[in-house]
Amino acid sequence: MGIVIDKKDNISTYAEAMRYVENAKECLKKAGKDGAYYDDPKYVKMAGNTLWNAVLISLEKRYPMHGRPDIIRYREIIGKESRTRLKQLNAAYTACHLNMGYDGDLRVTNAKDALALTRELIAWAAPEAG
């Protein structure tokens, strides 16, 4: 399957979502590291929210919705298709949106998990990545 171009901004959904991932990685670099923990929760929060937006971009392409993205609706739809994908979605929501985005969790391992989960979901949900 060839790369699908989003006519709105002339960039593929996959490429756009991965651009967000790269931006999140830059935020984490700005957070600074001291061993197993980041130093600045502000940048960790920015990274987590950016990663969650990357997931949402790819999910919106696969499952178009009117209005705001709704995690409850995504859980219902994805849960009917695949329990494994639902577990990945829930884990990404917790790691990116809640732990990093809200709480500013400073653990490096949480950020690594969030990055990996985000990449997995983007590869699955972005039509041109499959």
Backbone torsions as a table, in degrees:
resi	resn	phi	psi	omega
1	MET	NA	133.1	179.0
2	GLY	-76.0	171.2	179.1
3	ILE	-71.8	129.9	178.6
4	VAL	-89.3	127.1	-179.1
5	ILE	-99.4	129.5	175.6
6	ASP	-78.0	113.4	-175.5
7	LYS	-62.4	-25.6	-177.5
8	LYS	-58.8	-47.9	-177.2
9	ASP	-129.8	13.8	173.7
10	ASN	57.5	36.9	175.6
11	ILE	-139.2	146.4	-178.9
12	SER	-70.0	151.5	178.8
13	THR	-60.6	-44.0	179.7
14	TYR	-59.3	-48.8	-179.1
15	ALA	-62.8	-40.1	179.1
16	GLU	-64.9	-45.4	179.3
17	ALA	-63.3	-40.7	179.2
18	MET	-69.4	-28.0	174.0
19	ARG	-62.7	-39.6	176.2
20	TYR	-63.3	-40.0	178.4
21	VAL	-61.3	-43.7	178.5
22	GLU	-63.4	-39.8	177.1
23	ASN	-63.0	-39.0	177.9
24	ALA	-63.9	-40.6	177.9
25	LYS	-62.2	-37.3	176.8
26	GLU	-65.1	-39.9	176.4
27	CYS	-60.1	-41.8	-179.7
28	LEU	-66.0	-34.5	176.3
29	LYS	-63.4	-39.1	179.6
30	LYS	-69.3	-22.8	-179.6
31	ALA	-69.3	-21.8	-177.8
32	GLY	70.2	149.7	-178.0
33	LYS	-127.4	142.9	172.7
34	ASP	-132.0	91.2	-178.0
35	GLY	68.7	-119.2	-175.3
36	ALA	-91.5	8.2	-176.1
37	TYR	-134.1	148.5	171.2
38	TYR	-81.9	159.7	-177.2
39	ASP	-92.2	-35.2	-170.0
40	ASP	-119.2	109.2	-178.6
41	PRO	-64.1	-24.4	179.1
42	LYS	-57.6	-48.0	-177.9
43	TYR	-74.5	-30.1	175.1
44	VAL	-65.4	-42.2	177.7
45	LYS	-62.6	-43.7	178.2
46	MET	-60.7	-42.5	179.9
47	ALA	-64.0	-44.7	-179.7
48	GLY	-61.7	-44.8	178.7
49	ASN	-65.9	-35.6	177.9
50	THR	-67.4	-41.6	176.9
51	LEU	-63.2	-43.0	-180.0
52	TRP	-63.5	-38.2	176.7
53	ASN	-64.5	-33.8	176.4
54	ALA	-62.8	-42.1	177.3
55	VAL	-62.6	-46.3	-178.1
56	LEU	-62.5	-38.4	178.2
57	ILE	-58.3	-46.1	-178.6
58	SER	-71.9	-37.0	177.9
59	LEU	-67.2	-38.4	179.2
60	GLU	-62.5	-34.2	178.6
61	LYS	-70.0	-41.9	-178.8
62	ARG	-75.2	-38.1	-177.7
63	TYR	-128.2	79.9	-178.3
64	PRO	-60.3	136.3	177.9
65	MET	-130.6	154.0	173.1
66	HIS	-87.5	135.5	179.0
67	GLY	83.4	-156.3	-177.6
68	ARG	-70.1	147.9	173.2
69	PRO	-62.4	142.5	-175.7
70	ASP	-126.6	111.5	-177.2
71	ILE	-60.4	-35.4	180.0
72	ILE	-64.3	-43.8	179.2
73	ARG	-65.9	-42.8	177.0
74	TYR	-60.2	-40.8	178.3
75	ARG	-61.8	-41.7	179.0
76	GLU	-62.8	-48.4	-177.1
77	ILE	-64.7	-50.8	-176.1
78	ILE	-69.6	-35.3	178.3
79	GLY	-60.9	-31.8	177.4
80	LYS	-73.1	-26.2	-178.4
81	GLU	-87.8	-45.5	-171.9
82	SER	-158.8	124.3	177.2
83	ARG	-68.6	-34.6	179.3
84	THR	-63.7	-46.9	179.1
85	ARG	-64.6	-35.4	177.7
86	LEU	-64.0	-41.3	177.5
87	LYS	-62.9	-40.7	177.9
88	GLN	-63.7	-43.3	178.8
89	LEU	-61.2	-47.3	179.7
90	ASN	-62.8	-40.1	179.0
91	ALA	-66.8	-40.6	178.5
92	ALA	-66.5	-40.9	178.2
93	TYR	-59.7	-44.8	-179.7
94	THR	-67.5	-48.8	-175.6
95	ALA	-68.6	-48.5	-175.1
96	CYS	-80.2	-58.4	-170.3
97	HIS	-76.3	-48.2	-175.4
98	LEU	-83.8	-61.0	-174.6
99	ASN	-64.8	-49.0	-178.4
100	MET	-84.1	-53.1	-172.3
101	GLY	-65.8	-42.4	-179.9
102	TYR	-91.7	-50.5	-171.4
103	ASP	-85.5	-20.7	-176.1
104	GLY	65.6	37.3	-179.9
105	ASP	-52.5	120.4	-173.1
106	LEU	-88.0	0.3	-178.9
107	ARG	-71.1	127.4	178.3
108	VAL	-62.7	-37.3	-179.3
109	THR	-62.8	-36.3	177.8
110	ASN	-64.8	-42.4	179.2
111	ALA	-64.4	-40.0	178.0
112	LYS	-63.5	-43.8	177.1
113	ASP	-61.3	-43.8	-179.5
114	ALA	-62.0	-42.2	177.8
115	LEU	-62.4	-45.3	-179.2
116	ALA	-64.4	-45.2	179.0
117	LEU	-62.3	-41.4	179.3
118	THR	-61.8	-46.7	179.7
119	ARG	-61.2	-41.6	179.4
120	GLU	-62.0	-45.7	-178.6
121	LEU	-67.7	-38.1	177.9
122	ILE	-63.8	-46.2	179.9
123	ALA	-60.1	-34.7	179.2
124	TRP	-78.9	-44.2	-171.5
125	ALA	-83.2	-29.8	-179.6
126	ALA	-74.9	119.4	-173.6
127	PRO	-57.4	-35.6	-176.4
128	GLU	-79.5	-9.3	180.0
129	ALA	-86.3	-15.1	-173.2
130	GLY	-87.4	NA	NA
